[in-house]
Amino acid sequence: MTDYQKEIAQKVSAFIAENSHADTSSLQSDTLLFKEGIFDSMGFVLLVDFLEDQFSLSIDDSDFTEENFESVKAICTYVEQKVAVKAL
């Protein structure tokens, strides 16, 4: 992970810990957030809103794929890519 991804991971992990009704004490960067019950569809909506606000992103409908949001690591990679594209 890059330093920027680590920063993203810290923010995303803190958000998840604050907003999940599940036990997040064992949350790892590769924990499958939806398959392991950390987040449900409402949690996903909150997560998208958080990412858009926190990182000044606009998430396109075509970006709503499991690969982009399945874990903290996937979210970090996705956010880093979106921020890089936005900076161009």
C-alpha positions as CSV (number, residue, x, y, z in Angstrom):
1,M,0.0,0.0,0.0
2,T,1.2,3.5,-0.8
3,D,1.3,6.2,2.0
4,Y,-1.9,7.7,0.5
5,Q,-3.6,4.4,0.5
6,K,-2.7,4.0,4.2
7,E,-4.2,7.4,4.9
8,I,-7.4,6.4,3.0
9,A,-7.5,3.0,4.8
10,Q,-7.3,4.7,8.2
11,K,-10.2,7.0,7.3
12,V,-12.3,4.3,5.8
13,S,-11.6,1.8,8.6
14,A,-12.6,4.5,11.2
15,F,-15.8,5.2,9.3
16,I,-16.6,1.5,9.1
17,A,-16.0,1.0,12.8
18,E,-18.2,4.0,13.7
19,N,-21.1,3.0,11.3
20,S,-21.2,-0.8,11.3
21,H,-23.5,-2.7,13.6
22,A,-21.2,-5.7,13.3
23,D,-18.0,-6.4,15.4
24,T,-15.2,-4.7,13.5
25,S,-12.4,-5.5,16.0
26,S,-10.9,-8.0,13.6
27,L,-11.3,-5.8,10.5
28,Q,-8.4,-6.2,8.1
29,S,-7.6,-4.5,4.8
30,D,-8.8,-7.6,2.9
31,T,-11.9,-8.4,5.0
32,L,-14.9,-8.8,2.7
33,L,-17.2,-6.1,4.0
34,F,-20.5,-7.3,2.5
35,K,-19.9,-11.1,2.5
36,E,-18.8,-11.0,6.1
37,G,-21.7,-8.9,7.2
38,I,-19.8,-5.8,8.1
39,F,-22.0,-3.6,5.9
40,D,-25.4,-4.1,4.3
41,S,-27.0,-2.1,1.5
42,M,-27.7,0.9,3.8
43,G,-24.2,0.8,5.1
44,F,-23.0,0.9,1.5
45,V,-25.1,4.0,0.8
46,L,-23.5,5.7,3.8
47,L,-20.0,4.5,2.7
48,V,-20.5,6.0,-0.8
49,D,-21.7,9.3,0.7
50,F,-18.7,9.3,3.1
51,L,-16.2,8.7,0.2
52,E,-17.8,11.4,-2.0
53,D,-17.6,13.9,0.8
54,Q,-14.3,13.0,2.4
55,F,-12.4,12.7,-0.9
56,S,-14.4,15.1,-3.1
57,L,-15.3,12.4,-5.5
58,S,-18.3,11.8,-7.8
59,I,-18.8,8.0,-8.0
60,D,-20.3,7.0,-11.3
61,D,-23.0,4.3,-11.5
62,S,-20.6,2.2,-13.6
63,D,-18.1,2.2,-10.7
64,F,-20.5,0.3,-8.4
65,T,-18.9,-3.0,-8.7
66,E,-17.9,-5.5,-6.1
67,E,-14.2,-5.2,-7.1
68,N,-14.2,-1.5,-6.1
69,F,-15.9,-1.9,-2.8
70,E,-15.5,-5.4,-1.5
71,S,-12.8,-4.5,1.1
72,V,-10.9,-1.6,2.6
73,K,-8.0,-2.4,0.3
74,A,-10.2,-2.4,-2.8
75,I,-11.8,0.9,-1.6
76,C,-8.3,2.4,-1.1
77,T,-7.2,1.4,-4.6
78,Y,-10.5,2.8,-6.1
79,V,-10.3,6.1,-4.3
80,E,-6.6,6.6,-5.2
81,Q,-7.4,6.0,-8.9
82,K,-10.4,8.4,-8.8
83,V,-8.4,11.1,-7.1
84,A,-5.5,10.6,-9.7
85,V,-7.9,10.9,-12.6
86,K,-9.5,14.0,-11.1
87,A,-6.1,15.6,-10.7
88,L,-5.4,15.4,-14.5
